[in-house]
Amino acid sequence: MDAGIPLPTLAGGVVAGILTGGVVLYTCYEWYQGYKAGLRGKKLALRPITRIKDAICCHSPAMGKKADSMELVSLRSIDV
């Protein structure tokens, strides 16, 4: 059966649709959680973006304040 659409194009469309659906669902979930937490206006609108930025930039609460500190970490071995 020939659908008239090449298989790689069809597969790419399906993958793009799944990714787009996932982004939309995640955004709706974050807006809902932000609304329940009492956020309104600009803070509520930007909540999904800030949550993604926090996760990517290692500013999550699990990382503590280490990402913001000015500590330098040396990966060299220390000669004793």
TIFI-312179 format. One record per residue (C-alpha): residue number from 1; y, z, x. Coordinates in pm, 1 decimal. Each point is the difference from the previous one (the first is absolute). Layout:
# residues N
{site NUM; {Y; Z; X}};
...
END
This chain:
# residues 80
{site 1; {0.0; 0.0; 0.0}};
{site 2; {334.7; -104.8; 145.3}};
{site 3; {292.2; 216.6; -108.7}};
{site 4; {251.6; -218.6; 184.6}};
{site 5; {116.8; 294.5; 214.9}};
{site 6; {-127.4; 32.5; 357.9}};
{site 7; {-201.4; 317.8; 58.1}};
{site 8; {229.8; 143.7; 274.8}};
{site 9; {302.1; -43.2; -226.9}};
{site 10; {-180.1; 169.0; -287.3}};
{site 11; {-112.4; 286.9; 224.6}};
{site 12; {352.8; 42.4; 136.2}};
{site 13; {139.6; 11.7; -352.0}};
{site 14; {-249.8; 263.9; -103.9}};
{site 15; {77.5; 215.0; 305.6}};
{site 16; {376.1; -36.6; -56.4}};
{site 17; {-45.4; 99.7; -364.1}};
{site 18; {-200.1; 308.7; 91.5}};
{site 19; {257.7; 108.3; 259.5}};
{site 20; {288.0; -56.2; -241.1}};
{site 21; {-178.4; 199.3; -269.9}};
{site 22; {-63.2; 284.3; 242.7}};
{site 23; {365.3; 13.7; 103.2}};
{site 24; {114.5; 1.4; -363.4}};
{site 25; {-245.2; 276.1; -93.6}};
{site 26; {97.9; 212.4; 301.8}};
{site 27; {369.9; -42.6; -81.1}};
{site 28; {-54.5; 101.1; -363.0}};
{site 29; {-202.6; 302.0; 109.9}};
{site 30; {272.5; 116.6; 241.4}};
{site 31; {270.8; -46.0; -264.7}};
{site 32; {-204.9; 203.3; -245.7}};
{site 33; {-58.3; 277.4; 253.5}};
{site 34; {367.5; 1.3; 96.2}};
{site 35; {107.3; 18.8; -363.6}};
{site 36; {-238.4; 293.3; -57.5}};
{site 37; {150.4; 169.1; 308.0}};
{site 38; {348.7; -26.3; -149.4}};
{site 39; {140.6; -292.9; 196.4}};
{site 40; {251.8; -221.1; -174.4}};
{site 41; {219.7; -297.4; 82.6}};
{site 42; {6.6; -136.0; 353.5}};
{site 43; {-245.8; 256.6; 137.0}};
{site 44; {-255.4; -98.1; -263.0}};
{site 45; {55.4; -372.1; 57.6}};
{site 46; {-48.7; 35.4; 376.0}};
{site 47; {-297.4; 238.2; -15.7}};
{site 48; {-273.0; -262.3; 64.7}};
{site 49; {192.1; -139.6; 297.7}};
{site 50; {64.9; 341.6; 152.0}};
{site 51; {-364.1; 103.6; -48.0}};
{site 52; {-121.7; -312.5; 180.0}};
{site 53; {259.1; 45.6; 275.8}};
{site 54; {-101.9; 363.4; 46.4}};
{site 55; {-366.6; -97.7; 26.6}};
{site 56; {62.0; -278.9; 250.3}};
{site 57; {257.7; 181.0; 212.8}};
{site 58; {-206.6; 320.1; 34.4}};
{site 59; {252.2; 216.7; -184.1}};
{site 60; {-259.7; 137.9; -235.7}};
{site 61; {-17.3; 377.5; -51.3}};
{site 62; {-339.8; 5.1; 171.6}};
{site 63; {168.6; -108.1; 324.2}};
{site 64; {244.9; 289.8; -14.7}};
{site 65; {331.3; -45.7; 179.2}};
{site 66; {-154.8; -137.5; 318.3}};
{site 67; {109.7; -355.7; -76.7}};
{site 68; {363.3; 115.5; -11.4}};
{site 69; {-9.3; 214.7; 312.7}};
{site 70; {112.2; -117.8; 339.7}};
{site 71; {-325.6; 98.0; 172.5}};
{site 72; {-130.9; -241.7; 257.8}};
{site 73; {-372.2; -25.9; 45.8}};
{site 74; {-139.7; -115.7; 330.0}};
{site 75; {-334.6; -175.1; -0.9}};
{site 76; {-38.0; 35.1; 376.6}};
{site 77; {-238.5; 258.7; 135.8}};
{site 78; {166.8; 296.7; 162.2}};
{site 79; {-83.5; 56.6; 366.0}};
{site 80; {-79.0; 363.2; 63.9}};
END
